[in-house]
């Protein structure tokens, strides 16, 4: 997998091309597919799948674990 944001998650080090990751949604586009995934650390990632392969083009920080009232 080619990733302009790095070959691995900068937050937890898990390789971009490795499983498991959780697929949040998939959307077809004129050029291929956009796949939203969540890394094991909670980072939301946008992956583009087209004739060039799969690339992570954007990612968030890991999800924050909440504790206390209302969590």
Secondary structure as UniProt FT lines:
FT   STRAND          2..3
FT   TURN            4..5
FT   TURN            10..12
FT   TURN            16..17
FT   STRAND          22..29
FT   TURN            30..31
FT   STRAND          32..38
FT   TURN            40..41
FT   STRAND          44..50
FT   TURN            51..52
FT   STRAND          53..59
FT   TURN            69..70
//
